[in-house]
Amino acid sequence: MTTSPPPPPADALDARAALEAQQRAFWTLARETDPDARVPGCPGWRVRDLLAHLTGVHRWAAAVTRLPVGAALPDDADPAPDPAPCAAYAVAARELLAALDEDPARPCPTFAGAGVVADWARRQLHETLVHTWDLADAAGLPRGGGAGVVADAVAEVVDSVHPRQVRLGRVPAPVVAVELLGSRRWVLGAGPVVASVAGPDVDLVRLLWRRATPQEPTLVVRGDTGRALDLLGSALTP
C-alpha cells in the first residue's frame, strides 16, 4: 500500500515560478530605466553593467546545472555590456529557465554542496530579487517583492550563502550569533546569541547583501552591538 506524501506547508515557496516572475519584473524595469543611470547599491556600476552582470550570472548558473555533482563551482565572470542589454538579458533568462526544466531532480553542485538542479531556482530567484531592488533604487522607484520570497531571501543567507563564505575561507567561522527578527526569527552565525537586529524583511535582506547598514532607520539593534556589528560587517555574502 502506498500513501500520498504530506502536503507542502502553506507558505512553501515555488522558487521556479517565483524566479520567472522576478525575471519578468527585472526585465520590465530595466526597459524603463536609463542604461547610464548609476546604481547606488553597486558603486561604480551603471544600469548597463548591472544588466550584464545578471545576464552573466544566469548563464553561469545554467552551465552549473549540467555539471556532475562532485564538481567544484567554476568562477563566474561578468560579460562586457551588450549593445542591446535588455534583449541579451531576456535570452539568458530563458536559457536559465530551460536548464532548470531539463531535469530538476538531477544531482549537481550548489552553494550548499551537493544538491539538485531545482535548487538553483532559489539561488537565482534571490540574486534577481536583490538586483531588481538595485534597479529600482537607480530609477528612484519603490522596492517590491512578495512577502514569502523576501523572507526566504533572509533564510537563504543564513542557511546557505554565509556558510559557503565560511567554507571558502572568505570570512572566519563565527563564534557568536545574531538574531534576525522580521516576519520570522532567524539565527545568523554560531555560538551564543549576543544581539538581535529587528526590522522589515526587505531591510534585513539589504543589510545581509550590503545594501544597508545596521544604522538604517528601519532597523533596531539590541544587545552586544559591537560583536553584532563585527559579524554583520563581515563578508556574509559574495
C-alpha positions as CSV (number, residue, x, y, z in Angstrom):
1,M,0.0,0.0,0.0
2,T,1.3,3.4,-0.9
3,T,0.5,6.7,0.8
4,S,0.5,10.2,-0.6
5,P,3.2,12.5,0.6
6,P,2.2,15.1,3.1
7,P,1.0,18.4,1.6
8,P,3.6,21.1,1.5
9,P,3.3,23.8,4.1
10,A,1.0,26.7,3.3
11,D,4.0,29.1,2.9
12,A,6.0,26.7,0.7
13,L,7.8,28.7,-1.9
14,D,7.6,27.7,-5.6
15,A,11.1,29.0,-6.4
16,R,10.9,28.2,-10.1
17,A,7.6,30.1,-10.6
18,A,8.8,32.9,-8.4
19,L,12.1,33.2,-10.4
20,E,10.3,33.5,-13.7
21,A,8.1,36.2,-12.3
22,Q,11.1,38.0,-10.8
23,Q,13.0,37.9,-14.1
24,R,10.0,39.4,-15.8
25,A,9.9,42.2,-13.2
26,F,13.6,42.8,-13.6
27,W,13.4,42.9,-17.4
28,T,10.3,45.2,-17.4
29,L,12.0,47.7,-15.0
30,A,15.3,47.5,-17.0
31,R,13.5,48.5,-20.2
32,E,12.1,51.6,-18.4
33,T,15.4,52.7,-16.8
34,D,18.2,54.8,-18.3
35,P,21.0,52.4,-19.0
36,D,23.5,55.1,-17.9
37,A,21.9,55.7,-14.6
38,R,24.1,55.0,-11.6
39,V,23.3,52.0,-9.3
40,P,23.6,53.1,-5.7
41,G,23.8,49.5,-4.4
42,C,26.7,48.7,-6.7
43,P,29.3,51.5,-6.5
44,G,30.9,52.3,-9.9
45,W,28.2,50.5,-11.8
46,R,25.6,51.8,-14.2
47,V,22.4,50.1,-15.2
48,R,24.0,48.6,-18.3
49,D,26.7,47.0,-16.0
50,L,24.0,45.5,-13.7
51,L,22.2,44.0,-16.7
52,A,25.5,42.5,-18.0
53,H,26.2,41.1,-14.5
54,L,22.8,39.3,-14.1
55,T,22.9,38.1,-17.7
56,G,26.3,36.5,-16.9
57,V,25.1,35.1,-13.6
58,H,22.1,33.4,-15.3
59,R,24.3,31.9,-18.0
60,W,26.8,30.7,-15.3
61,A,24.1,29.1,-13.3
62,A,22.6,27.4,-16.3
63,A,26.0,25.9,-17.0
64,V,26.5,24.7,-13.4
65,T,23.2,22.8,-13.5
66,R,24.9,20.5,-16.1
67,L,28.0,19.8,-14.0
68,P,28.5,16.5,-12.2
69,V,27.5,16.6,-8.5
70,G,31.1,16.4,-7.3
71,A,32.4,19.2,-9.4
72,A,33.7,22.5,-7.9
73,L,31.7,25.6,-8.8
74,P,33.6,27.5,-11.5
75,D,34.5,31.1,-11.2
76,D,31.9,33.4,-12.8
77,A,32.8,36.5,-14.8
78,D,30.6,39.3,-16.0
79,P,30.4,39.7,-19.8
80,A,31.0,43.0,-21.4
81,P,27.8,45.1,-21.6
82,D,25.8,44.1,-24.7
83,P,24.7,46.8,-27.2
84,A,21.2,45.5,-26.6
85,P,21.4,44.7,-22.9
86,C,17.7,44.1,-22.3
87,A,17.5,41.7,-25.2
88,A,20.6,39.8,-24.0
89,Y,19.2,39.5,-20.5
90,A,15.9,38.1,-21.9
91,V,17.8,35.4,-23.8
92,A,19.9,34.5,-20.7
93,A,16.7,34.4,-18.5
94,R,15.0,31.9,-20.9
95,E,18.2,29.8,-21.1
96,L,18.3,29.5,-17.3
97,L,14.6,28.5,-17.1
98,A,15.2,25.9,-19.8
99,A,18.2,24.5,-17.9
100,L,16.1,24.3,-14.7
101,D,13.3,22.5,-16.5
102,E,15.6,19.8,-18.2
103,D,15.8,17.5,-15.2
104,P,15.0,19.3,-11.9
105,A,16.0,16.2,-9.8
106,R,19.4,15.7,-11.5
107,P,22.2,16.0,-8.9
108,C,24.6,18.9,-9.4
109,P,26.8,21.2,-7.2
110,T,25.1,24.1,-5.4
111,F,26.1,26.8,-3.0
112,A,25.2,24.4,-0.1
113,G,27.2,21.5,-1.6
114,A,25.7,18.5,-3.3
115,G,22.2,19.2,-4.4
116,V,19.9,19.0,-7.4
117,V,19.2,21.2,-10.4
118,A,16.0,22.6,-8.9
119,D,18.0,24.1,-6.0
120,W,19.3,26.7,-8.4
121,A,15.9,28.3,-8.9
122,R,16.1,29.5,-5.3
123,R,19.6,30.9,-5.6
124,Q,18.8,32.7,-8.9
125,L,15.5,34.0,-7.6
126,H,17.2,35.8,-4.7
127,E,20.0,37.1,-7.0
128,T,17.4,38.5,-9.3
129,L,15.3,40.0,-6.4
130,V,18.3,41.9,-4.9
131,H,19.3,43.2,-8.4
132,T,15.7,44.2,-9.1
133,W,15.9,46.4,-6.0
134,D,19.2,47.8,-7.3
135,L,17.4,48.7,-10.5
136,A,14.5,50.3,-8.5
137,D,17.0,52.3,-6.5
138,A,18.6,53.5,-9.7
139,A,15.3,54.5,-11.1
140,G,14.1,56.1,-7.8
141,L,11.2,53.7,-7.5
142,P,9.9,51.6,-4.5
143,R,11.3,48.2,-3.9
144,G,8.8,45.3,-4.4
145,G,8.7,41.6,-3.8
146,G,6.3,39.0,-2.4
147,A,6.5,38.5,1.3
148,G,7.3,34.8,1.1
149,V,10.1,35.5,-1.4
150,V,11.7,38.2,0.7
151,A,11.5,36.1,3.9
152,D,13.2,33.2,2.1
153,A,15.9,35.6,0.9
154,V,16.9,36.2,4.5
155,A,16.7,32.4,5.2
156,E,19.0,31.7,2.2
157,V,21.8,33.8,3.5
158,V,21.5,32.2,6.9
159,D,21.3,28.5,5.7
160,S,23.4,28.6,2.5
161,V,25.2,31.7,1.4
162,H,27.0,32.7,4.7
163,P,28.0,29.1,5.5
164,R,29.6,28.9,2.0
165,Q,31.5,32.1,2.6
166,V,32.9,30.4,5.8
167,R,33.8,27.2,4.0
168,L,35.6,29.1,1.3
169,G,37.7,31.0,3.9
170,R,36.3,34.3,2.9
171,V,35.2,35.0,6.4
172,P,36.3,33.5,9.7
173,A,34.0,30.9,11.3
174,P,31.6,32.8,13.6
175,V,31.8,32.2,17.4
176,V,28.7,34.2,18.2
177,A,25.3,34.5,16.7
178,V,22.8,37.3,16.0
179,E,19.1,37.0,15.9
180,L,17.4,38.5,12.8
181,L,13.8,39.4,13.8
182,G,11.5,40.2,10.9
183,S,8.4,38.3,9.8
184,R,10.1,35.2,11.3
185,R,13.1,34.6,13.5
186,W,16.4,33.5,12.1
187,V,19.8,33.0,13.8
188,L,22.9,34.1,11.9
189,G,26.2,32.7,12.9
190,A,27.1,30.1,15.5
191,G,27.5,30.0,19.3
192,P,25.7,32.1,21.9
193,V,23.2,34.7,20.6
194,V,24.7,38.1,21.7
195,A,22.4,40.5,19.9
196,S,19.4,41.0,17.7
197,V,18.5,43.0,14.7
198,A,14.8,43.7,14.1
199,G,13.2,45.3,11.1
200,P,11.3,44.6,7.9
201,D,12.4,41.6,5.9
202,V,13.3,43.8,3.0
203,D,15.8,45.8,5.0
204,L,17.2,42.6,6.6
205,V,18.0,41.3,3.1
206,R,19.5,44.6,2.2
207,L,21.7,44.5,5.3
208,L,22.9,41.0,4.6
209,W,23.7,41.9,1.0
210,R,25.5,45.1,2.0
211,R,22.8,47.4,0.6
212,A,22.0,48.8,4.0
213,T,23.9,49.3,7.3
214,P,22.7,48.5,10.8
215,Q,22.2,52.2,11.3
216,E,19.2,52.1,8.8
217,P,16.3,53.9,10.4
218,T,14.1,50.9,10.0
219,L,16.5,48.5,11.8
220,V,16.9,48.2,15.6
221,V,20.0,46.6,17.1
222,R,19.9,45.4,20.7
223,G,22.4,43.5,22.8
224,D,26.1,43.4,22.3
225,T,26.2,45.9,19.4
226,G,30.0,45.7,19.0
227,R,30.1,42.0,18.4
228,A,26.9,42.1,16.3
229,L,28.4,44.8,14.1
230,D,31.6,42.7,13.7
231,L,29.6,39.8,12.4
232,L,27.2,41.9,10.2
233,G,30.1,43.9,8.8
234,S,31.9,40.8,7.5
235,A,31.5,39.4,4.0
236,L,28.3,37.4,4.7
237,T,27.6,37.3,1.0
238,P,29.8,37.3,-2.1
